[in-house]
Amino acid sequence: MRRGYAQETREELLERILNPSVSTREAAKILEVPEETVRELCLGGKLAPSATLNSNHYYSLDSVLSLLNDDLKYVPKEETDG
């Protein structure tokens, strides 16, 4: 369980500042893909959520950026049809 800011250690403070959590919407903007693609990546095990709050997934910024570094190419489903 997360402790209050006053009780967090130096390492926890650095982790929170340098590797923040991003929402599904923010991850989609960073990756330049639809939110549904981010959800599919989560279900496919390529992007693990770091937290879930009220059915909303949050991802570590490091894990989202690592997908960019892997040079994954995404083709939205609409473009693959027909």
Distance bins in CASP14 RR format, pairs under 12 A and 6 or more apart:
PFRMAT RR
TARGET T0000
AUTHOR 0000-0000-0000
RMODE 2
METHOD distances of the structure
MODEL  1
1 7 0 0 0 0 0 1 0 0 0 0 0
1 8 0 0 0 0 0 1 0 0 0 0 0
1 51 0 0 0 0 0 1 0 0 0 0 0
2 8 0 0 0 0 1 0 0 0 0 0 0
2 9 0 0 0 0 0 1 0 0 0 0 0
2 12 0 0 0 0 1 0 0 0 0 0 0
2 15 0 0 0 0 0 1 0 0 0 0 0
2 16 0 0 0 0 1 0 0 0 0 0 0
2 21 0 0 0 0 0 1 0 0 0 0 0
2 50 0 0 0 0 0 1 0 0 0 0 0
2 51 0 0 0 0 1 0 0 0 0 0 0
2 53 0 0 0 0 0 1 0 0 0 0 0
3 9 0 0 0 0 1 0 0 0 0 0 0
3 12 1 0 0 1 0 0 0 0 0 0 0
3 13 0 0 0 0 0 1 0 0 0 0 0
3 16 0 0 0 0 0 1 0 0 0 0 0
4 12 0 0 0 0 1 0 0 0 0 0 0
4 13 0 0 0 0 0 1 0 0 0 0 0
4 16 0 0 0 0 0 1 0 0 0 0 0
5 12 0 0 0 0 1 0 0 0 0 0 0
5 13 1 0 0 1 0 0 0 0 0 0 0
5 16 0 0 0 0 1 0 0 0 0 0 0
5 17 0 0 0 0 0 1 0 0 0 0 0
6 12 0 0 0 0 0 1 0 0 0 0 0
6 13 0 0 0 0 0 1 0 0 0 0 0
7 13 0 0 0 0 0 1 0 0 0 0 0
8 14 0 0 0 0 1 0 0 0 0 0 0
8 15 0 0 0 0 1 0 0 0 0 0 0
8 16 1 0 0 1 0 0 0 0 0 0 0
8 17 0 0 0 0 0 1 0 0 0 0 0
9 15 0 0 0 0 1 0 0 0 0 0 0
9 16 0 0 0 0 0 1 0 0 0 0 0
10 16 0 0 0 0 0 1 0 0 0 0 0
10 17 0 0 0 0 0 1 0 0 0 0 0
11 17 0 0 0 0 0 1 0 0 0 0 0
11 18 0 0 0 0 0 1 0 0 0 0 0
11 19 0 0 0 0 0 1 0 0 0 0 0
12 18 0 0 0 0 0 1 0 0 0 0 0
12 19 0 0 0 0 0 1 0 0 0 0 0
13 19 0 0 0 0 0 1 0 0 0 0 0
13 20 0 0 0 0 0 1 0 0 0 0 0
14 20 0 0 0 0 0 1 0 0 0 0 0
15 21 0 0 0 0 0 1 0 0 0 0 0
15 50 0 0 0 0 0 1 0 0 0 0 0
15 60 0 0 0 0 1 0 0 0 0 0 0
15 61 0 0 0 0 0 1 0 0 0 0 0
15 62 0 0 0 0 1 0 0 0 0 0 0
16 50 0 0 0 0 0 1 0 0 0 0 0
16 51 0 0 0 0 0 1 0 0 0 0 0
16 60 0 0 0 0 0 1 0 0 0 0 0
16 61 0 0 0 0 0 1 0 0 0 0 0
17 61 0 0 0 0 0 1 0 0 0 0 0
18 60 0 0 0 0 0 1 0 0 0 0 0
18 61 0 0 0 0 1 0 0 0 0 0 0
18 62 0 0 0 0 1 0 0 0 0 0 0
18 65 0 0 0 0 0 1 0 0 0 0 0
19 50 0 0 0 0 1 0 0 0 0 0 0
19 58 0 0 0 0 0 1 0 0 0 0 0
19 59 0 0 0 0 0 1 0 0 0 0 0
19 60 1 0 1 0 0 0 0 0 0 0 0
19 61 1 0 1 0 0 0 0 0 0 0 0
19 62 1 0 1 0 0 0 0 0 0 0 0
19 63 0 0 0 0 1 0 0 0 0 0 0
19 64 0 0 0 0 0 1 0 0 0 0 0
19 65 0 0 0 0 1 0 0 0 0 0 0
19 66 0 0 0 0 0 1 0 0 0 0 0
20 26 0 0 0 0 1 0 0 0 0 0 0
20 27 0 0 0 0 0 1 0 0 0 0 0
20 30 0 0 0 0 0 1 0 0 0 0 0
20 50 0 0 0 0 1 0 0 0 0 0 0
20 51 0 0 0 0 0 1 0 0 0 0 0
20 58 0 0 0 0 1 0 0 0 0 0 0
20 59 0 0 0 0 0 1 0 0 0 0 0
20 60 1 0 0 1 0 0 0 0 0 0 0
20 61 1 0 1 0 0 0 0 0 0 0 0
20 62 0 0 0 0 1 0 0 0 0 0 0
20 63 0 0 0 0 0 1 0 0 0 0 0
20 64 0 0 0 0 0 1 0 0 0 0 0
20 65 0 0 0 0 0 1 0 0 0 0 0
21 27 0 0 0 0 1 0 0 0 0 0 0
21 48 0 0 0 0 0 1 0 0 0 0 0
21 49 0 0 0 0 1 0 0 0 0 0 0
21 50 1 0 1 0 0 0 0 0 0 0 0
21 51 1 0 1 0 0 0 0 0 0 0 0
21 52 0 0 0 0 0 1 0 0 0 0 0
21 53 0 0 0 0 1 0 0 0 0 0 0
21 56 0 0 0 0 0 1 0 0 0 0 0
21 57 0 0 0 0 1 0 0 0 0 0 0
21 58 1 1 0 0 0 0 0 0 0 0 0
21 59 1 0 0 1 0 0 0 0 0 0 0
21 60 1 0 0 1 0 0 0 0 0 0 0
21 61 1 0 0 1 0 0 0 0 0 0 0
21 62 0 0 0 0 0 1 0 0 0 0 0
21 63 0 0 0 0 0 1 0 0 0 0 0
21 64 0 0 0 0 1 0 0 0 0 0 0
22 28 0 0 0 0 1 0 0 0 0 0 0
22 29 0 0 0 0 1 0 0 0 0 0 0
22 30 1 0 0 1 0 0 0 0 0 0 0
22 31 0 0 0 0 0 1 0 0 0 0 0
22 38 0 0 0 0 1 0 0 0 0 0 0
22 47 0 0 0 0 0 1 0 0 0 0 0
22 49 0 0 0 0 0 1 0 0 0 0 0
22 50 0 0 0 0 1 0 0 0 0 0 0
22 51 0 0 0 0 0 1 0 0 0 0 0
22 56 0 0 0 0 0 1 0 0 0 0 0
22 57 0 0 0 0 1 0 0 0 0 0 0
22 58 1 0 0 1 0 0 0 0 0 0 0
22 59 1 0 1 0 0 0 0 0 0 0 0
22 60 1 0 0 1 0 0 0 0 0 0 0
22 61 1 0 1 0 0 0 0 0 0 0 0
22 62 0 0 0 0 0 1 0 0 0 0 0
22 63 0 0 0 0 1 0 0 0 0 0 0
22 64 1 0 0 1 0 0 0 0 0 0 0
22 65 0 0 0 0 1 0 0 0 0 0 0
22 67 0 0 0 0 0 1 0 0 0 0 0
23 29 0 0 0 0 1 0 0 0 0 0 0
23 30 0 0 0 0 0 1 0 0 0 0 0
23 35 0 0 0 0 1 0 0 0 0 0 0
23 38 0 0 0 0 1 0 0 0 0 0 0
23 39 0 0 0 0 0 1 0 0 0 0 0
23 49 0 0 0 0 0 1 0 0 0 0 0
23 50 0 0 0 0 0 1 0 0 0 0 0
23 51 0 0 0 0 0 1 0 0 0 0 0
23 52 0 0 0 0 0 1 0 0 0 0 0
23 53 0 0 0 0 1 0 0 0 0 0 0
23 54 0 0 0 0 0 1 0 0 0 0 0
23 56 1 0 0 1 0 0 0 0 0 0 0
23 57 1 0 0 1 0 0 0 0 0 0 0
23 58 1 0 1 0 0 0 0 0 0 0 0
23 59 0 0 0 0 1 0 0 0 0 0 0
23 60 0 0 0 0 0 1 0 0 0 0 0
23 61 0 0 0 0 0 1 0 0 0 0 0
23 64 0 0 0 0 0 1 0 0 0 0 0
24 30 0 0 0 0 0 1 0 0 0 0 0
24 31 0 0 0 0 0 1 0 0 0 0 0
24 33 0 0 0 0 0 1 0 0 0 0 0
24 34 0 0 0 0 0 1 0 0 0 0 0
24 35 1 0 1 0 0 0 0 0 0 0 0
24 36 0 0 0 0 1 0 0 0 0 0 0
24 37 0 0 0 0 0 1 0 0 0 0 0
24 38 1 0 1 0 0 0 0 0 0 0 0
24 39 1 0 0 1 0 0 0 0 0 0 0
24 40 0 0 0 0 0 1 0 0 0 0 0
24 41 0 0 0 0 0 1 0 0 0 0 0
24 42 0 0 0 0 1 0 0 0 0 0 0
24 47 0 0 0 0 1 0 0 0 0 0 0
24 49 0 0 0 0 1 0 0 0 0 0 0
24 50 0 0 0 0 0 1 0 0 0 0 0
24 51 0 0 0 0 0 1 0 0 0 0 0
24 52 0 0 0 0 0 1 0 0 0 0 0
24 53 0 0 0 0 0 1 0 0 0 0 0
24 55 0 0 0 0 0 1 0 0 0 0 0
24 56 1 0 0 1 0 0 0 0 0 0 0
24 57 1 0 1 0 0 0 0 0 0 0 0
24 58 1 0 0 1 0 0 0 0 0 0 0
24 59 1 0 0 1 0 0 0 0 0 0 0
24 64 0 0 0 0 0 1 0 0 0 0 0
25 31 0 0 0 0 0 1 0 0 0 0 0
25 33 0 0 0 0 0 1 0 0 0 0 0
25 34 0 0 0 0 0 1 0 0 0 0 0
25 35 1 0 1 0 0 0 0 0 0 0 0
25 36 0 0 0 0 0 1 0 0 0 0 0
25 38 0 0 0 0 1 0 0 0 0 0 0
25 39 0 0 0 0 0 1 0 0 0 0 0
25 56 0 0 0 0 1 0 0 0 0 0 0
25 57 0 0 0 0 0 1 0 0 0 0 0
25 58 0 0 0 0 0 1 0 0 0 0 0
25 59 0 0 0 0 0 1 0 0 0 0 0
25 64 0 0 0 0 0 1 0 0 0 0 0
26 32 0 0 0 0 0 1 0 0 0 0 0
26 35 0 0 0 0 1 0 0 0 0 0 0
26 38 0 0 0 0 1 0 0 0 0 0 0
26 56 0 0 0 0 0 1 0 0 0 0 0
26 57 0 0 0 0 0 1 0 0 0 0 0
26 58 0 0 0 0 1 0 0 0 0 0 0
26 59 0 0 0 0 1 0 0 0 0 0 0
26 60 0 0 0 0 0 1 0 0 0 0 0
26 61 0 0 0 0 1 0 0 0 0 0 0
26 64 0 0 0 0 1 0 0 0 0 0 0
26 65 0 0 0 0 0 1 0 0 0 0 0
27 33 0 0 0 0 1 0 0 0 0 0 0
27 34 0 0 0 0 0 1 0 0 0 0 0
27 35 0 0 0 0 1 0 0 0 0 0 0
27 36 0 0 0 0 0 1 0 0 0 0 0
27 37 0 0 0 0 1 0 0 0 0 0 0
27 38 1 0 1 0 0 0 0 0 0 0 0
27 39 0 0 0 0 1 0 0 0 0 0 0
27 40 0 0 0 0 0 1 0 0 0 0 0
27 41 0 0 0 0 1 0 0 0 0 0 0
27 42 0 0 0 0 1 0 0 0 0 0 0
27 46 0 0 0 0 0 1 0 0 0 0 0
27 47 1 0 0 1 0 0 0 0 0 0 0
27 48 0 0 0 0 0 1 0 0 0 0 0
27 49 0 0 0 0 1 0 0 0 0 0 0
27 50 0 0 0 0 0 1 0 0 0 0 0
27 56 0 0 0 0 0 1 0 0 0 0 0
27 57 0 0 0 0 1 0 0 0 0 0 0
27 58 0 0 0 0 1 0 0 0 0 0 0
27 59 1 0 1 0 0 0 0 0 0 0 0
27 60 0 0 0 0 1 0 0 0 0 0 0
27 61 0 0 0 0 1 0 0 0 0 0 0
27 62 0 0 0 0 0 1 0 0 0 0 0
27 63 0 0 0 0 1 0 0 0 0 0 0
27 64 1 0 1 0 0 0 0 0 0 0 0
27 65 0 0 0 0 1 0 0 0 0 0 0
27 66 0 0 0 0 0 1 0 0 0 0 0
27 67 0 0 0 0 1 0 0 0 0 0 0
27 68 0 0 0 0 0 1 0 0 0 0 0
28 34 1 0 0 1 0 0 0 0 0 0 0
28 35 1 0 1 0 0 0 0 0 0 0 0
28 36 0 0 0 0 1 0 0 0 0 0 0
28 37 1 0 0 1 0 0 0 0 0 0 0
28 38 1 0 1 0 0 0 0 0 0 0 0
28 39 0 0 0 0 1 0 0 0 0 0 0
28 40 0 0 0 0 0 1 0 0 0 0 0
28 41 0 0 0 0 1 0 0 0 0 0 0
28 42 0 0 0 0 0 1 0 0 0 0 0
28 47 0 0 0 0 0 1 0 0 0 0 0
28 57 0 0 0 0 0 1 0 0 0 0 0
28 59 0 0 0 0 0 1 0 0 0 0 0
28 64 0 0 0 0 1 0 0 0 0 0 0
28 67 0 0 0 0 0 1 0 0 0 0 0
28 74 0 0 0 0 0 1 0 0 0 0 0
28 76 0 0 0 0 0 1 0 0 0 0 0
29 35 0 0 0 0 1 0 0 0 0 0 0
29 37 0 0 0 0 0 1 0 0 0 0 0
29 38 0 0 0 0 1 0 0 0 0 0 0
29 64 0 0 0 0 1 0 0 0 0 0 0
29 68 0 0 0 0 0 1 0 0 0 0 0
30 37 0 0 0 0 0 1 0 0 0 0 0
30 38 0 0 0 0 1 0 0 0 0 0 0
30 47 0 0 0 0 0 1 0 0 0 0 0
30 59 0 0 0 0 1 0 0 0 0 0 0
30 60 0 0 0 0 0 1 0 0 0 0 0
30 61 0 0 0 0 1 0 0 0 0 0 0
30 62 0 0 0 0 0 1 0 0 0 0 0
30 63 0 0 0 0 0 1 0 0 0 0 0
30 64 1 0 1 0 0 0 0 0 0 0 0
30 65 1 0 0 1 0 0 0 0 0 0 0
30 66 0 0 0 0 0 1 0 0 0 0 0
30 67 0 0 0 0 1 0 0 0 0 0 0
30 68 1 0 0 1 0 0 0 0 0 0 0
30 69 0 0 0 0 0 1 0 0 0 0 0
31 37 1 0 0 1 0 0 0 0 0 0 0
31 38 1 0 0 1 0 0 0 0 0 0 0
31 39 0 0 0 0 0 1 0 0 0 0 0
31 40 0 0 0 0 0 1 0 0 0 0 0
31 41 0 0 0 0 1 0 0 0 0 0 0
31 42 0 0 0 0 0 1 0 0 0 0 0
31 46 0 0 0 0 0 1 0 0 0 0 0
31 47 0 0 0 0 1 0 0 0 0 0 0
31 59 0 0 0 0 0 1 0 0 0 0 0
31 61 0 0 0 0 0 1 0 0 0 0 0
31 63 0 0 0 0 0 1 0 0 0 0 0
31 64 1 0 0 1 0 0 0 0 0 0 0
31 65 0 0 0 0 1 0 0 0 0 0 0
31 66 0 0 0 0 0 1 0 0 0 0 0
31 67 1 0 0 1 0 0 0 0 0 0 0
31 68 1 0 0 1 0 0 0 0 0 0 0
31 69 0 0 0 0 0 1 0 0 0 0 0
31 70 0 0 0 0 0 1 0 0 0 0 0
31 71 0 0 0 0 0 1 0 0 0 0 0
31 72 0 0 0 0 1 0 0 0 0 0 0
31 73 0 0 0 0 0 1 0 0 0 0 0
31 74 1 0 0 1 0 0 0 0 0 0 0
31 76 0 0 0 0 0 1 0 0 0 0 0
32 38 0 0 0 0 0 1 0 0 0 0 0
32 64 0 0 0 0 0 1 0 0 0 0 0
32 67 0 0 0 0 0 1 0 0 0 0 0
32 68 0 0 0 0 1 0 0 0 0 0 0
32 72 0 0 0 0 0 1 0 0 0 0 0
32 73 0 0 0 0 0 1 0 0 0 0 0
32 74 1 0 0 1 0 0 0 0 0 0 0
32 75 0 0 0 0 0 1 0 0 0 0 0
32 76 0 0 0 0 0 1 0 0 0 0 0
33 39 0 0 0 0 0 1 0 0 0 0 0
33 40 0 0 0 0 1 0 0 0 0 0 0
33 41 0 0 0 0 1 0 0 0 0 0 0
33 46 0 0 0 0 0 1 0 0 0 0 0
33 47 0 0 0 0 0 1 0 0 0 0 0
33 64 0 0 0 0 0 1 0 0 0 0 0
33 67 0 0 0 0 1 0 0 0 0 0 0
33 68 0 0 0 0 0 1 0 0 0 0 0
33 72 0 0 0 0 1 0 0 0 0 0 0
33 73 0 0 0 0 0 1 0 0 0 0 0
33 74 1 0 1 0 0 0 0 0 0 0 0
33 75 0 0 0 0 1 0 0 0 0 0 0
33 76 1 0 0 1 0 0 0 0 0 0 0
33 77 0 0 0 0 0 1 0 0 0 0 0
33 78 0 0 0 0 0 1 0 0 0 0 0
33 79 0 0 0 0 0 1 0 0 0 0 0
34 40 0 0 0 0 1 0 0 0 0 0 0
34 41 0 0 0 0 0 1 0 0 0 0 0
34 74 0 0 0 0 1 0 0 0 0 0 0
34 75 0 0 0 0 0 1 0 0 0 0 0
34 76 1 0 1 0 0 0 0 0 0 0 0
34 77 0 0 0 0 1 0 0 0 0 0 0
34 78 0 0 0 0 1 0 0 0 0 0 0
34 79 0 0 0 0 0 1 0 0 0 0 0
35 41 0 0 0 0 0 1 0 0 0 0 0
35 42 0 0 0 0 0 1 0 0 0 0 0
35 56 0 0 0 0 0 1 0 0 0 0 0
35 57 0 0 0 0 0 1 0 0 0 0 0
35 59 0 0 0 0 0 1 0 0 0 0 0
35 76 0 0 0 0 0 1 0 0 0 0 0
36 42 0 0 0 0 0 1 0 0 0 0 0
36 43 0 0 0 0 0 1 0 0 0 0 0
36 74 0 0 0 0 0 1 0 0 0 0 0
36 76 0 0 0 0 1 0 0 0 0 0 0
36 77 1 0 0 1 0 0 0 0 0 0 0
36 78 0 0 0 0 0 1 0 0 0 0 0
37 43 0 0 0 0 0 1 0 0 0 0 0
37 44 0 0 0 0 0 1 0 0 0 0 0
37 46 0 0 0 0 0 1 0 0 0 0 0
37 47 0 0 0 0 1 0 0 0 0 0 0
37 67 0 0 0 0 0 1 0 0 0 0 0
37 72 0 0 0 0 0 1 0 0 0 0 0
37 73 0 0 0 0 0 1 0 0 0 0 0
37 74 1 0 1 0 0 0 0 0 0 0 0
37 75 0 0 0 0 1 0 0 0 0 0 0
37 76 1 0 0 1 0 0 0 0 0 0 0
37 77 0 0 0 0 1 0 0 0 0 0 0
37 78 0 0 0 0 0 1 0 0 0 0 0
37 79 0 0 0 0 0 1 0 0 0 0 0
37 80 0 0 0 0 0 1 0 0 0 0 0
38 44 0 0 0 0 0 1 0 0 0 0 0
38 45 0 0 0 0 0 1 0 0 0 0 0
38 46 0 0 0 0 1 0 0 0 0 0 0
38 47 1 0 0 1 0 0 0 0 0 0 0
38 48 0 0 0 0 0 1 0 0 0 0 0
38 49 0 0 0 0 1 0 0 0 0 0 0
38 56 0 0 0 0 0 1 0 0 0 0 0
38 57 0 0 0 0 1 0 0 0 0 0 0
38 58 0 0 0 0 0 1 0 0 0 0 0
38 59 1 0 0 1 0 0 0 0 0 0 0
38 63 0 0 0 0 0 1 0 0 0 0 0
38 64 0 0 0 0 1 0 0 0 0 0 0
38 67 0 0 0 0 1 0 0 0 0 0 0
38 74 0 0 0 0 1 0 0 0 0 0 0
38 76 0 0 0 0 0 1 0 0 0 0 0
39 45 0 0 0 0 0 1 0 0 0 0 0
39 46 0 0 0 0 0 1 0 0 0 0 0
39 47 0 0 0 0 1 0 0 0 0 0 0
39 49 0 0 0 0 0 1 0 0 0 0 0
39 55 0 0 0 0 0 1 0 0 0 0 0
39 56 0 0 0 0 0 1 0 0 0 0 0
39 57 1 0 0 1 0 0 0 0 0 0 0
39 59 0 0 0 0 0 1 0 0 0 0 0
40 46 0 0 0 0 1 0 0 0 0 0 0
40 47 0 0 0 0 1 0 0 0 0 0 0
40 74 0 0 0 0 1 0 0 0 0 0 0
40 75 0 0 0 0 0 1 0 0 0 0 0
40 76 0 0 0 0 0 1 0 0 0 0 0
40 77 0 0 0 0 1 0 0 0 0 0 0
41 47 1 0 1 0 0 0 0 0 0 0 0
41 48 0 0 0 0 1 0 0 0 0 0 0
41 49 0 0 0 0 0 1 0 0 0 0 0
41 57 0 0 0 0 0 1 0 0 0 0 0
41 59 0 0 0 0 1 0 0 0 0 0 0
41 63 0 0 0 0 1 0 0 0 0 0 0
41 64 0 0 0 0 1 0 0 0 0 0 0
41 66 0 0 0 0 0 1 0 0 0 0 0
41 67 1 0 0 1 0 0 0 0 0 0 0
41 70 0 0 0 0 0 1 0 0 0 0 0
41 72 0 0 0 0 1 0 0 0 0 0 0
41 74 0 0 0 0 1 0 0 0 0 0 0
42 48 1 0 0 1 0 0 0 0 0 0 0
42 49 1 0 0 1 0 0 0 0 0 0 0
42 50 0 0 0 0 0 1 0 0 0 0 0
42 52 0 0 0 0 0 1 0 0 0 0 0
42 56 0 0 0 0 0 1 0 0 0 0 0
42 57 1 0 0 1 0 0 0 0 0 0 0
42 58 0 0 0 0 0 1 0 0 0 0 0
42 59 1 0 0 1 0 0 0 0 0 0 0
42 63 0 0 0 0 0 1 0 0 0 0 0
42 64 0 0 0 0 0 1 0 0 0 0 0
42 67 0 0 0 0 0 1 0 0 0 0 0
43 49 0 0 0 0 0 1 0 0 0 0 0
43 57 0 0 0 0 0 1 0 0 0 0 0
45 59 0 0 0 0 0 1 0 0 0 0 0
45 63 0 0 0 0 0 1 0 0 0 0 0
45 67 0 0 0 0 0 1 0 0 0 0 0
46 59 0 0 0 0 0 1 0 0 0 0 0
46 63 0 0 0 0 1 0 0 0 0 0 0
46 64 0 0 0 0 0 1 0 0 0 0 0
46 66 0 0 0 0 1 0 0 0 0 0 0
46 67 1 0 0 1 0 0 0 0 0 0 0
46 70 0 0 0 0 1 0 0 0 0 0 0
46 72 1 0 0 1 0 0 0 0 0 0 0
46 74 0 0 0 0 0 1 0 0 0 0 0
47 57 0 0 0 0 1 0 0 0 0 0 0
47 58 0 0 0 0 0 1 0 0 0 0 0
47 59 1 0 1 0 0 0 0 0 0 0 0
47 60 0 0 0 0 1 0 0 0 0 0 0
47 61 0 0 0 0 0 1 0 0 0 0 0
47 62 0 0 0 0 0 1 0 0 0 0 0
47 63 1 0 1 0 0 0 0 0 0 0 0
47 64 1 0 0 1 0 0 0 0 0 0 0
47 65 0 0 0 0 0 1 0 0 0 0 0
47 66 0 0 0 0 1 0 0 0 0 0 0
47 67 1 0 0 1 0 0 0 0 0 0 0
47 68 0 0 0 0 0 1 0 0 0 0 0
47 70 0 0 0 0 0 1 0 0 0 0 0
47 72 0 0 0 0 0 1 0 0 0 0 0
47 74 0 0 0 0 0 1 0 0 0 0 0
48 57 0 0 0 0 1 0 0 0 0 0 0
48 58 0 0 0 0 0 1 0 0 0 0 0
48 59 1 0 0 1 0 0 0 0 0 0 0
48 60 0 0 0 0 1 0 0 0 0 0 0
48 62 0 0 0 0 0 1 0 0 0 0 0
48 63 1 0 0 1 0 0 0 0 0 0 0
48 64 0 0 0 0 0 1 0 0 0 0 0
48 66 0 0 0 0 0 1 0 0 0 0 0
48 67 0 0 0 0 0 1 0 0 0 0 0
49 55 0 0 0 0 0 1 0 0 0 0 0
49 56 0 0 0 0 1 0 0 0 0 0 0
49 57 1 1 0 0 0 0 0 0 0 0 0
49 58 1 0 0 1 0 0 0 0 0 0 0
49 59 1 0 1 0 0 0 0 0 0 0 0
49 60 0 0 0 0 1 0 0 0 0 0 0
49 63 0 0 0 0 1 0 0 0 0 0 0
49 64 0 0 0 0 0 1 0 0 0 0 0
50 56 0 0 0 0 0 1 0 0 0 0 0
50 57 0 0 0 0 1 0 0 0 0 0 0
50 58 1 0 1 0 0 0 0 0 0 0 0
50 59 1 0 1 0 0 0 0 0 0 0 0
50 60 1 0 1 0 0 0 0 0 0 0 0
50 61 0 0 0 0 1 0 0 0 0 0 0
50 62 0 0 0 0 1 0 0 0 0 0 0
50 63 1 0 0 1 0 0 0 0 0 0 0
50 64 0 0 0 0 0 1 0 0 0 0 0
51 57 1 0 0 1 0 0 0 0 0 0 0
51 58 1 0 1 0 0 0 0 0 0 0 0
51 59 0 0 0 0 1 0 0 0 0 0 0
51 60 0 0 0 0 1 0 0 0 0 0 0
51 63 0 0 0 0 0 1 0 0 0 0 0
52 58 1 0 0 1 0 0 0 0 0 0 0
52 59 0 0 0 0 0 1 0 0 0 0 0
57 63 0 0 0 0 0 1 0 0 0 0 0
57 64 0 0 0 0 0 1 0 0 0 0 0
58 64 0 0 0 0 0 1 0 0 0 0 0
59 65 0 0 0 0 0 1 0 0 0 0 0
59 66 0 0 0 0 0 1 0 0 0 0 0
59 67 0 0 0 0 1 0 0 0 0 0 0
60 66 0 0 0 0 1 0 0 0 0 0 0
60 67 0 0 0 0 0 1 0 0 0 0 0
61 67 0 0 0 0 0 1 0 0 0 0 0
61 68 0 0 0 0 0 1 0 0 0 0 0
62 68 0 0 0 0 0 1 0 0 0 0 0
62 69 0 0 0 0 0 1 0 0 0 0 0
63 69 0 0 0 0 0 1 0 0 0 0 0
63 70 0 0 0 0 0 1 0 0 0 0 0
64 70 0 0 0 0 0 1 0 0 0 0 0
64 72 0 0 0 0 0 1 0 0 0 0 0
65 72 0 0 0 0 0 1 0 0 0 0 0
66 72 0 0 0 0 1 0 0 0 0 0 0
67 73 0 0 0 0 0 1 0 0 0 0 0
67 74 0 0 0 0 1 0 0 0 0 0 0
68 74 0 0 0 0 0 1 0 0 0 0 0
73 79 0 0 0 0 0 1 0 0 0 0 0
74 80 0 0 0 0 0 1 0 0 0 0 0
75 81 0 0 0 0 0 1 0 0 0 0 0
END
